[in-house]
Structure formats: structure tokens, C-alpha cells
Amino acid sequence: MKADIVFMNGEVVTVDDDNSVVESVAVKGNHIIAVGSNQEIQEYISHETNVIDLHGKSVLPGFIDAHLHLTIYGTNLLGVSCIEPHIQSLEDIFIDLQKKAEEAPKGQWVRAWGFNESKLKENRFPTRQELDKVSTDHPIVIIRTCNHTSIANSRALEIAGITEDTVNPEGGIIGRDENGALTGTLIENAHMQLFEYASYTDEEIRKGMKLASDEFIQAGITSIHDAGAYGDGAESLRIMQQAIKEQEIRVRVYAIIGSLTNSHDFVERVVKAGLISGLGDDYFKIGPAKLFTDGSSVGPTIATREPYSHNSNDYGITYYSQDELNRILGEAHKKGFQITAHAQGDRAVEMVLDCIEKALEEHPRIDHRHRVEHAGISSADLQNRMQKLGVIPIPNPVFMYVNGDKYLEYYAERVNVMYPLRDYIDKGIIAAIGSDAPVTFVNPLLGIHAAVNRKSWKDQLVGENQRIDVLEAIRAYTYNGAYASFEEDKKGSIEVGKLADLVVLDSSILHAESEKLKDIKVELTMVDGDIVFQSKQLVSK
């Protein structure tokens, strides 16, 4: 058998059981047919084989991001970005919103995303009145970087039916000043419910999905576990499947059944419809059923067992009672679903583990691979329960880079058990890394950098006891992601017979200085044997 493409003279990080590093890999069609030394791969080369000389650059399995939001990431690209370098103040955001409003037909939503008050000179949220000065003809909403809080103008609040007499929804807060007047701030469930009205058209969603997929491919991501969007989750999945069918989305999708708005309703509808996790093909599969249990780690609104370090009266919020969590996810487990939940605080993580434990007691299942999304504060007792129950946590080490300084303020010494990858590995817990993009940056190399260094962007150590090495981080971003979706026999490592999902970096990742891991770039991405991205033409022999 002769190969279609051979990568030679490289640093092929296979992520096999032995963490083998070899020189070459051969691809035929959409599968890997040989892995080994340059000499061993020679027999797979014909005059028709495209042979690419890597000159010592790294080849890795395609990155698998185990938790991000495809639809939200994509539709964000259609709005105003608050993370652009020129955004230094609220006024800068208002100017960009004004430009967007002038381009939009009257009455059309104007949205901004990635807002982080701590990065602006005013260090505060904008007010409803300030957004009204931008426009009252358009509903305007600014989405905080955590995706758990937003600020709306009067027109947006009016459309959503929010008045000074509106009571806070369960698990949410409608911001008011000392006189009871609406500030425009919407927190947690109040924020989520706004997006029942601030939805995008099908055409906008599909356009955004393609833009997002293109960016993921350029980042070396070949598979994602999509963690849901606002609004009707069924509609997002329908549009997603259409876009995959037309190859507008090139990444493989493991679709978590959950929505940021009324997640319980979507889960219950899908369970009743008779679907189960694993249904689908190599490009699109139904994933776990998911609920939200608490809020944002940098809000902060996560549910903690001890009060926040900066506020002795605050323990965060929960979306559901233990009985509700047990009933909804327990039924999904009973019907054959993998189950999971967003849980950032240790109180929330404990609730999810209690739910999983009860579900397994009532309806035992071998190799269930139930998950906990984020599992932000996971102390030793919670880790031990994960290990005993066979639960897969989905940590986000890039949060330590982006939010680490705030975590030290909010949680103090608890940062030592936040996203605790070192502890997971030492206890034999398989943890798969997710970026949670667009909440943070999607770049897997930045995620690996954060897992290895455990430093904030201000160069402050944040839980350095949880550092892991580069090979461990690569495994968590590849094989472990495949394991978390029951697909480790098909992808996640560079081995004969597996799908040809590969990424070529611009240098050696194993010989890079740890502080410079985030500076490594992706040069080529291959999905299903097709080169779908090249930053430059690699040298072919």
C-alpha cells in the first residue's frame, strides 16, 4: 500500500500508550497507515506520494477541544468585539457600537461581546443610560466575557418585558440601583433569558458557524465538544448538521445536549424523543445531556462551600435544587445518555457528583463516562469521588492565564485545587481540556502553556502545584478528549488505523521553552486526510 501523503523528518508526537515520538507518518485516504522512522516509512512512498519534509517540526494528533460554544463563538464574530487592542475604555466600545448601529436597520439587535470591566480604564460596567445614548432605535446588549452577565439598553429590556416590577428569575438577578431603577445589568438566568429575544436569524447562525469552524481549523482543532448556545438548542443542532453536510463546518462535532437558556427543557425534549449519546457518524454525534448548576468563576457567581475570599457573605448561586438535578439528569442516565453539568464551584461539583452517584446506584452502568464541565474548584474529597465513580472532569487551564489574578482575589488558597490537572493525573483521573471559547481564547497552544506554567497573563503564579508537563498537556488536549466522547479507538493519537486528523506546528513543541509555548503557531491542519489549512507551503520532496 502506498501513501497519499507522508510527513517525514519531523517530531511526531504520537500520544500512544508509550508516548512514542517518531520521525514520520503516512496517510492513505482518511486514515493513518504507518508510523515510524524515516527509513521505515520509505516503503509507503511512490512517485505519486506527496512527501512533506518537516525539518524537525512537531506533528501532533489534531487538537480536541472538549468544551467550547461553536454557535456563540461564530455569532460573536458578527458583532462588536470588546477584546480588540484599541478597546481601552467604555467610550471606545460606545464608538464601535454606534458604528454598528448606523449600519443596522432600525430595530435590529446590536451586540458586543468579550466585555471585561477589569481591562478598561473605568473598571466598571456601562449603564443602561449610557447605552441609550448610543441608540434607542436599536436594542443593544453587551455580553461579558464570562457569558453569564450582560448589560442591555432600555429598548432591549422593553423587548424582553423587563420592567422595574419584574421579579428576579430563579438563579438570576436583574440589576437595580439604590432607588430600584433598572441599571441594565442582567446576571445568570436573567441574562440567559434575554437571549430568548436577542436571537440571531438562521442565516446569521450558519454564517457564524462557518467563520468559527474556519478559526478552529486554523488553530489546529479538528474535533470539538460543542457545549450549547442560547435559545432553542434543537434549532442550533439542526443548522449545525446542515452546515456539516455542506462542509461549511470542517471540524468534527460531539454535540452536548444543553442550552444556555432553559437547559432542562431541551434535555427533557431530547430524552423523550428517544435519542441517546453516541448516535451519529464521525463528523457529528450526539453527546451528553447537560444542565447548568452554577455560574461564572470570574463573575463571580459560582456555588462554593465556603464564602468568597473577598466577600464573606457570598456563596454564589445555583440553578437547580439537588432533587431537580437528580430527576432530570437521572432520567437521561436511565435512558442511556452520558450526563454532565456545568459546575464551577465546589458546592456545585458536589451536587453533580451526588447526582451521578444516585443515578448509578439506581441504574448501574459500566463505562458510562459521565462528565463534569469545568469542575472549577475540585478539592481532594471531590477528586477522590471522581476517581471512584469514573467521572471525567473537563477543566479549562487557560482560565488561569486569563483570570488567575481575579481567582487569587476571589478564592485565595483554593486556586491550588482549581482545574487541578496534576492531581487528576496522579490519581488516574482522565481529564479532557476545553477552552470554553468564546469565554476565553480558543488557541490550544495557549491552553497547553497555561497548564504547564500556571501563570496569569500578568505573570503571577496561580496554583503552581497543579503544573503538568508538555506531553501530559498534549494528551489532555487530544487522546483524553477522544476518550471523553467514546472515540479513542478512532482518533486522539497518531496510530495505524486511526483517522488522519493531524496538526503540524511551526517548531518543536517538546524542545520549546515552557514560557514560549503560547508563541508556537500552527502551520498545517489535516482533517480526514484532507489538508484544510496551511499557513504557508511546506516543502515537498
C-alpha positions as CSV (number, residue, x, y, z in Angstrom):
1,M,0.0,0.0,0.0
2,K,1.4,3.4,-1.0
3,A,0.6,6.6,0.9
4,D,-1.1,9.7,-0.5
5,I,0.8,11.9,1.9
6,V,3.9,11.3,4.0
7,F,5.2,13.7,6.7
8,M,8.9,12.9,7.2
9,N,11.9,14.1,9.2
10,G,9.7,15.5,12.0
11,E,8.9,15.2,15.7
12,V,5.8,13.0,15.5
13,V,4.2,13.1,19.0
14,T,2.0,10.0,18.7
15,V,0.3,10.1,22.1
16,D,0.2,6.3,22.0
17,D,0.3,4.3,25.3
18,D,4.1,4.7,25.4
19,N,4.1,8.4,24.4
20,S,6.3,7.4,21.4
21,V,8.0,10.2,19.4
22,V,9.0,9.1,15.9
23,E,10.1,10.8,12.6
24,S,7.4,10.0,10.1
25,V,3.7,9.3,9.5
26,A,2.0,8.1,6.3
27,V,-1.6,8.8,5.3
28,K,-3.8,7.0,2.8
29,G,-7.3,8.3,2.2
30,N,-8.6,9.4,5.5
31,H,-6.6,7.0,7.7
32,I,-3.1,6.7,9.1
33,I,-1.4,3.7,7.5
34,A,2.1,3.8,9.0
35,V,4.0,5.5,11.8
36,G,7.8,5.2,12.4
37,S,11.3,6.2,11.4
38,N,12.1,7.9,8.0
39,Q,13.6,4.6,6.9
40,E,10.5,2.6,7.8
41,I,8.2,4.9,6.0
42,Q,10.1,4.8,2.7
43,E,8.3,1.7,1.6
44,Y,5.0,3.6,1.6
45,I,6.3,6.2,-0.9
46,S,5.6,6.1,-4.6
47,H,6.2,8.8,-7.3
48,E,2.6,9.9,-6.7
49,T,3.0,10.4,-2.9
50,N,3.1,13.9,-1.6
51,V,6.2,13.8,0.7
52,I,6.5,16.8,3.1
53,D,9.8,17.4,4.8
54,L,9.1,18.8,8.3
55,H,12.7,19.7,9.2
56,G,12.2,18.8,12.8
57,K,8.8,20.4,13.3
58,S,6.2,18.8,15.5
59,V,3.3,16.7,14.3
60,L,0.5,16.1,16.8
61,P,-2.9,14.5,16.7
62,G,-5.5,17.1,15.8
63,F,-6.5,19.0,18.9
64,I,-9.8,18.1,20.5
65,D,-11.4,20.9,22.4
66,A,-13.6,19.2,24.9
67,H,-15.8,22.2,25.8
68,L,-16.5,25.3,23.6
69,H,-19.5,27.0,22.2
70,L,-19.5,26.9,18.4
71,T,-22.6,28.9,17.7
72,I,-21.8,31.6,20.2
73,Y,-18.2,31.9,19.0
74,G,-19.4,32.3,15.5
75,T,-22.2,34.7,16.0
76,N,-19.9,36.8,18.2
77,L,-17.8,37.4,15.1
78,L,-20.7,39.2,13.6
79,G,-20.9,41.7,16.4
80,V,-18.6,44.3,18.2
81,S,-15.5,42.7,19.8
82,C,-14.5,44.2,23.1
83,I,-11.2,42.3,23.1
84,E,-9.7,44.3,20.2
85,P,-6.4,46.1,21.1
86,H,-7.9,49.5,20.5
87,I,-10.6,48.9,23.2
88,Q,-9.2,50.6,26.3
89,S,-12.3,52.4,27.7
90,L,-16.1,52.3,27.7
91,E,-16.1,55.2,25.2
92,D,-14.1,53.0,22.7
93,I,-16.9,50.4,23.0
94,F,-19.6,53.0,22.6
95,I,-18.0,54.3,19.4
96,D,-17.9,50.8,17.9
97,L,-21.5,50.2,18.9
98,Q,-22.5,53.5,17.3
99,K,-20.9,52.5,14.0
100,K,-22.6,49.1,14.1
101,A,-26.0,50.8,14.9
102,E,-25.6,53.1,11.9
103,E,-25.1,50.2,9.6
104,A,-28.0,48.2,11.0
105,P,-31.7,48.6,10.0
106,K,-33.8,50.3,12.7
107,G,-35.0,47.8,15.3
108,Q,-32.2,45.3,14.6
109,W,-30.2,44.0,17.6
110,V,-26.7,45.5,18.1
111,R,-24.4,43.2,20.2
112,A,-21.0,43.4,21.7
113,W,-19.1,40.5,23.2
114,G,-15.9,39.8,25.3
115,F,-16.6,42.7,27.7
116,N,-14.3,42.7,30.7
117,E,-14.5,45.7,33.0
118,S,-11.2,45.0,34.7
119,K,-9.4,45.6,31.4
120,L,-10.9,49.1,30.9
121,K,-9.7,52.3,32.4
122,E,-13.1,52.9,34.1
123,N,-13.1,49.4,35.7
124,R,-16.9,49.3,35.7
125,F,-19.9,48.2,33.8
126,P,-21.6,50.6,31.4
127,T,-25.1,51.8,32.5
128,R,-28.4,51.5,30.7
129,Q,-28.5,55.2,30.2
130,E,-25.1,55.2,28.5
131,L,-26.2,52.6,26.1
132,D,-29.4,54.6,25.4
133,K,-27.2,57.4,24.3
134,V,-25.8,55.1,21.6
135,S,-29.2,54.3,20.3
136,T,-32.8,53.8,21.4
137,D,-33.9,52.7,18.0
138,H,-31.9,49.5,18.3
139,P,-31.9,47.0,21.2
140,I,-28.3,46.9,22.4
141,V,-26.7,44.2,24.6
142,I,-23.1,43.9,25.7
143,I,-22.1,40.4,26.8
144,R,-19.5,40.0,29.5
145,T,-16.6,37.7,28.7
146,C,-17.9,35.0,31.1
147,N,-21.2,34.7,29.0
148,H,-23.1,34.8,32.3
149,T,-23.7,38.5,32.5
150,S,-24.9,41.2,30.1
151,I,-25.8,44.9,30.0
152,A,-28.8,46.0,28.0
153,N,-30.2,49.3,26.9
154,S,-33.8,50.3,27.6
155,R,-35.0,49.1,24.2
156,A,-33.6,45.6,24.8
157,L,-35.2,45.5,28.3
158,E,-38.5,46.6,26.8
159,I,-38.4,43.8,24.2
160,A,-37.6,41.3,26.9
161,G,-40.5,42.5,29.0
162,I,-38.3,43.5,31.9
163,T,-39.6,46.4,34.0
164,E,-38.9,47.7,37.5
165,D,-41.7,45.5,38.7
166,T,-40.2,42.3,37.2
167,V,-39.0,39.9,39.9
168,N,-35.7,38.2,39.6
169,P,-35.9,34.8,37.9
170,E,-34.8,31.7,39.8
171,G,-31.0,31.6,39.6
172,G,-30.7,35.1,38.2
173,I,-30.5,38.8,39.1
174,I,-31.9,41.9,37.4
175,G,-29.6,44.8,38.3
176,R,-31.2,47.7,40.1
177,D,-29.7,50.9,41.7
178,E,-30.3,52.0,45.2
179,N,-33.7,53.5,44.1
180,G,-34.9,50.4,42.4
181,A,-34.3,51.7,38.9
182,L,-33.0,49.2,36.3
183,T,-29.3,49.5,35.6
184,G,-29.4,47.3,32.5
185,T,-27.2,44.6,34.1
186,L,-28.6,41.1,33.8
187,I,-26.9,38.3,35.7
188,E,-27.0,34.5,35.2
189,N,-30.6,33.3,34.4
190,A,-31.8,36.9,33.8
191,H,-29.0,37.2,31.2
192,M,-29.8,33.8,29.7
193,Q,-33.5,34.6,29.4
194,L,-32.7,37.8,27.5
195,F,-31.5,35.7,24.6
196,E,-34.9,34.3,24.1
197,Y,-35.5,37.7,22.5
198,A,-32.0,38.6,21.3
199,S,-31.7,35.6,19.0
200,Y,-30.0,35.5,15.6
201,T,-31.6,34.5,12.3
202,D,-30.8,31.1,10.8
203,E,-28.7,32.7,8.1
204,E,-26.6,34.6,10.7
205,I,-26.1,31.5,12.8
206,R,-25.0,29.5,9.8
207,K,-22.6,32.2,8.7
208,G,-21.2,32.5,12.1
209,M,-20.7,28.7,12.4
210,K,-18.6,28.7,9.2
211,L,-16.5,31.6,10.5
212,A,-16.0,29.8,13.8
213,S,-15.1,26.5,12.1
214,D,-12.5,28.3,10.0
215,E,-10.9,29.8,13.0
216,F,-10.8,26.4,14.9
217,I,-9.2,24.7,11.9
218,Q,-6.5,27.5,11.8
219,A,-5.9,26.8,15.5
220,G,-5.2,23.1,14.8
221,I,-8.5,22.0,16.3
222,T,-10.0,19.0,14.4
223,S,-12.8,18.0,16.8
224,I,-14.9,19.9,19.3
225,H,-17.4,19.1,22.0
226,D,-20.0,21.8,21.5
227,A,-21.4,22.9,24.8
228,G,-24.5,24.6,23.5
229,A,-25.9,28.1,22.7
230,Y,-28.6,30.5,23.7
231,G,-32.2,29.9,22.6
232,D,-33.7,26.7,21.2
233,G,-31.0,24.0,21.3
234,A,-32.8,21.9,18.7
235,E,-32.6,24.7,16.2
236,S,-28.9,25.2,16.7
237,L,-28.3,21.4,16.2
238,R,-30.4,21.5,13.0
239,I,-28.5,24.3,11.5
240,M,-25.2,22.8,12.6
241,Q,-26.0,19.5,10.9
242,Q,-26.9,21.3,7.7
243,A,-23.6,23.2,7.8
244,I,-21.7,20.0,8.4
245,K,-23.4,18.3,5.5
246,E,-22.4,21.1,3.2
247,Q,-18.9,21.1,4.6
248,E,-19.2,24.6,5.9
249,I,-18.2,23.2,9.2
250,R,-15.0,21.1,8.8
251,V,-14.3,20.2,12.5
252,R,-15.9,17.1,13.9
253,V,-18.7,17.8,16.4
254,Y,-19.7,16.0,19.6
255,A,-22.9,17.8,20.4
256,I,-23.6,18.3,24.1
257,I,-27.4,18.3,24.6
258,G,-27.8,21.5,26.5
259,S,-28.8,25.1,26.1
260,L,-27.8,28.3,27.9
261,T,-31.5,29.1,28.1
262,N,-33.8,26.6,29.9
263,S,-31.4,23.7,29.5
264,H,-33.7,21.4,31.4
265,D,-36.4,21.9,28.8
266,F,-34.1,20.9,25.9
267,V,-32.7,17.9,27.7
268,E,-36.1,16.6,28.6
269,R,-37.4,17.0,25.0
270,V,-34.4,15.2,23.5
271,V,-34.6,12.4,26.1
272,K,-38.3,11.9,25.3
273,A,-37.5,11.9,21.6
274,G,-35.6,8.6,22.1
275,L,-32.1,9.8,21.1
276,I,-29.0,8.7,23.1
277,S,-25.4,9.7,23.3
278,G,-23.2,8.3,20.5
279,L,-25.8,8.5,17.8
280,G,-24.3,9.8,14.6
281,D,-21.2,9.4,12.5
282,D,-17.5,10.5,12.6
283,Y,-18.5,14.1,11.8
284,F,-21.5,14.6,14.1
285,K,-22.5,12.7,17.2
286,I,-25.0,13.3,20.0
287,G,-23.1,13.9,23.2
288,P,-24.1,14.0,26.8
289,A,-27.2,15.6,28.3
290,K,-26.2,18.8,30.2
291,L,-27.6,21.2,32.8
292,F,-26.2,24.3,34.5
293,T,-25.7,24.1,38.2
294,D,-24.0,27.4,39.0
295,G,-22.5,30.5,37.5
296,S,-19.2,32.1,36.3
297,S,-15.9,31.7,38.0
298,V,-14.9,35.3,37.3
299,G,-18.4,36.7,37.7
300,P,-18.1,35.6,40.4
301,T,-21.3,33.6,40.8
302,I,-20.1,30.0,41.3
303,A,-21.6,28.0,44.1
304,T,-19.0,27.5,46.8
305,R,-18.9,25.6,50.1
306,E,-17.1,28.4,51.8
307,P,-17.7,32.1,51.1
308,Y,-15.7,34.1,48.6
309,S,-12.4,35.4,49.9
310,H,-13.3,39.0,49.1
311,N,-16.9,38.8,50.3
312,S,-17.7,36.7,53.4
313,N,-21.5,36.9,52.7
314,D,-21.3,35.5,49.1
315,Y,-21.6,31.8,48.3
316,G,-22.7,32.1,44.7
317,I,-25.9,30.9,43.0
318,T,-27.4,27.6,42.0
319,Y,-29.7,27.0,39.0
320,Y,-31.4,23.8,40.3
321,S,-32.1,22.0,43.6
322,Q,-30.5,18.7,44.2
323,D,-33.8,16.9,43.6
324,E,-34.3,18.7,40.3
325,L,-30.8,17.8,39.2
326,N,-31.3,14.2,40.2
327,R,-34.6,13.9,38.4
328,I,-33.6,15.5,35.1
329,L,-30.2,14.0,34.6
330,G,-31.1,10.8,36.4
331,E,-33.8,10.2,33.8
332,A,-31.3,10.9,31.0
333,H,-28.9,8.4,32.5
334,K,-31.6,5.8,32.8
335,K,-32.5,6.2,29.1
336,G,-28.9,5.7,28.1
337,F,-27.4,9.2,27.9
338,Q,-24.0,10.2,29.1
339,I,-24.7,13.0,31.5
340,T,-22.9,16.1,32.5
341,A,-23.4,19.6,34.1
342,H,-21.7,22.9,34.2
343,A,-20.3,23.1,37.7
344,Q,-17.6,25.6,38.7
345,G,-17.8,25.9,42.5
346,D,-17.1,23.0,44.9
347,R,-20.7,23.1,46.1
348,A,-21.9,22.7,42.5
349,V,-19.3,20.0,41.7
350,E,-20.5,18.1,44.8
351,M,-24.1,18.4,43.7
352,V,-23.3,16.9,40.3
353,L,-21.3,14.0,41.8
354,D,-24.2,13.3,44.2
355,C,-26.5,13.2,41.1
356,I,-24.2,10.8,39.2
357,E,-23.7,8.6,42.3
358,K,-27.5,8.3,42.8
359,A,-28.1,7.6,39.1
360,L,-25.6,4.8,39.1
361,E,-26.9,3.3,42.3
362,E,-30.5,3.2,40.8
363,H,-29.4,2.1,37.3
364,P,-25.9,0.7,37.3
365,R,-23.9,1.1,34.0
366,I,-20.4,0.1,33.2
367,D,-18.2,2.6,31.3
368,H,-20.7,5.5,31.5
369,R,-18.0,8.2,31.3
370,H,-20.3,10.8,32.9
371,R,-18.6,14.2,33.0
372,V,-18.4,17.4,35.0
373,E,-17.9,20.5,32.8
374,H,-15.2,22.8,34.2
375,A,-15.2,21.3,37.8
376,G,-13.5,24.6,38.8
377,I,-12.8,24.1,42.5
378,S,-12.2,20.4,43.0
379,S,-10.7,19.6,46.3
380,A,-9.2,16.3,47.3
381,D,-12.5,14.8,48.5
382,L,-14.2,15.7,45.2
383,Q,-11.3,14.3,43.2
384,N,-11.5,11.0,45.1
385,R,-15.2,10.7,44.3
386,M,-14.5,11.4,40.6
387,Q,-11.9,8.6,40.6
388,K,-14.2,6.2,42.4
389,L,-17.2,7.0,40.2
390,G,-15.2,7.0,36.9
391,V,-16.2,10.6,36.2
392,I,-14.4,12.7,33.5
393,P,-13.8,16.3,34.5
394,I,-13.4,18.9,31.7
395,P,-11.0,21.6,33.2
396,N,-10.1,24.9,31.5
397,P,-6.4,25.7,32.4
398,V,-6.5,28.8,30.1
399,F,-8.7,30.4,32.7
400,M,-5.7,30.5,35.0
401,Y,-3.9,32.6,32.4
402,V,-6.8,34.9,31.7
403,N,-8.5,35.1,35.1
404,G,-5.8,34.0,37.5
405,D,-5.3,37.3,39.2
406,K,-9.0,37.6,39.9
407,Y,-9.1,34.0,41.2
408,L,-6.5,34.8,43.8
409,E,-8.7,37.7,45.0
410,Y,-11.9,35.7,44.9
411,Y,-10.8,32.3,46.1
412,A,-7.3,32.7,47.7
413,E,-5.7,29.4,48.6
414,R,-8.5,27.5,46.7
415,V,-6.6,28.2,43.5
416,N,-4.4,25.3,44.5
417,V,-7.3,22.9,43.7
418,M,-8.8,24.8,40.7
419,Y,-8.7,22.9,37.4
420,P,-6.2,20.5,39.2
421,L,-4.6,18.7,36.3
422,R,-1.6,17.5,38.3
423,D,-3.9,15.9,40.9
424,Y,-6.1,14.3,38.3
425,I,-3.1,12.7,36.6
426,D,-1.6,11.5,39.8
427,K,-5.0,9.9,40.8
428,G,-5.6,8.3,37.5
429,I,-8.5,10.5,36.6
430,I,-8.8,11.1,32.8
431,A,-9.4,14.8,32.3
432,A,-10.0,16.4,28.9
433,I,-9.2,20.1,28.3
434,G,-11.6,22.6,27.0
435,S,-11.1,26.2,26.2
436,D,-14.7,27.3,26.8
437,A,-14.3,29.7,23.9
438,P,-15.5,32.4,23.4
439,V,-15.4,32.8,27.1
440,T,-11.6,32.6,26.6
441,F,-9.2,32.2,23.7
442,V,-9.6,29.1,21.6
443,N,-5.9,28.6,20.9
444,P,-4.8,25.1,22.2
445,L,-1.2,26.2,22.5
446,L,-2.2,28.9,25.0
447,G,-4.2,26.2,26.9
448,I,-1.1,24.0,26.9
449,H,1.0,26.9,28.0
450,A,-1.4,27.7,30.9
451,A,-1.4,24.0,32.0
452,V,2.3,23.8,32.0
453,N,3.1,27.2,33.6
454,R,0.1,28.0,35.8
455,K,0.8,31.7,35.4
456,S,-1.6,34.6,34.8
457,W,-1.2,37.0,31.9
458,K,0.4,39.3,34.5
459,D,3.0,36.6,35.1
460,Q,1.6,35.8,38.6
461,L,1.7,32.1,39.7
462,V,-1.7,30.7,40.3
463,G,-1.8,27.2,41.9
464,E,1.7,26.2,40.7
465,N,1.3,22.8,42.4
466,Q,-1.0,21.8,39.6
467,R,1.6,22.2,36.8
468,I,1.9,19.4,34.3
469,D,4.5,18.7,31.6
470,V,4.1,19.2,27.9
471,L,3.3,15.6,27.0
472,E,0.7,15.4,29.7
473,A,-0.9,18.6,28.4
474,I,-0.9,17.4,24.8
475,R,-2.6,14.1,25.9
476,A,-5.3,16.1,27.8
477,Y,-5.9,18.1,24.6
478,T,-6.0,15.1,22.2
479,Y,-6.5,11.5,23.4
480,N,-8.4,12.4,26.6
481,G,-10.9,14.4,24.5
482,A,-11.5,11.4,22.3
483,Y,-11.9,9.3,25.4
484,A,-14.5,11.7,26.8
485,S,-16.6,11.1,23.7
486,F,-16.1,7.3,23.5
487,E,-13.9,7.8,20.3
488,E,-10.4,6.9,21.5
489,D,-10.4,3.9,19.1
490,K,-10.7,6.3,16.1
491,K,-8.8,9.5,17.0
492,G,-6.8,11.3,19.6
493,S,-3.4,9.7,18.8
494,I,-1.3,9.1,15.8
495,E,-1.6,5.3,15.3
496,V,-2.2,3.0,12.4
497,G,-5.8,2.6,11.6
498,K,-6.9,5.9,13.2
499,L,-8.5,8.8,11.3
500,A,-6.0,11.1,9.7
501,D,-6.6,14.2,11.9
502,L,-3.2,15.9,12.3
503,V,-1.7,19.2,13.1
504,V,1.8,20.5,12.1
505,L,3.4,23.2,14.3
506,D,6.0,25.7,13.2
507,S,8.7,24.3,15.5
508,S,9.4,21.6,18.0
509,I,7.0,21.7,20.9
510,L,9.0,19.2,23.0
511,H,12.1,21.4,22.8
512,A,10.4,24.7,23.3
513,E,11.0,26.8,26.5
514,S,7.9,26.4,28.7
515,E,7.4,30.2,28.8
516,K,7.2,30.3,25.0
517,L,4.7,27.5,24.4
518,K,2.0,30.1,23.7
519,D,4.1,31.6,20.9
520,I,4.1,28.4,18.8
521,K,2.0,28.6,15.7
522,V,0.0,26.1,13.7
523,E,1.3,25.6,10.1
524,L,-1.0,22.9,8.8
525,T,-4.2,21.2,9.8
526,M,-5.4,17.9,8.3
527,V,-9.0,16.6,8.8
528,D,-10.0,13.2,7.5
529,G,-6.9,13.0,5.3
530,D,-7.5,16.4,3.7
531,I,-5.2,19.4,4.3
532,V,-7.8,22.0,5.2
533,F,-5.4,24.8,6.4
534,Q,-1.8,25.8,5.6
535,S,-0.3,29.0,6.8
536,K,2.5,28.6,4.2
537,Q,3.5,26.0,1.7
538,L,5.5,23.3,3.4
539,V,8.4,21.9,1.4
540,S,7.5,18.8,-0.5
541,K,10.2,16.4,-1.9
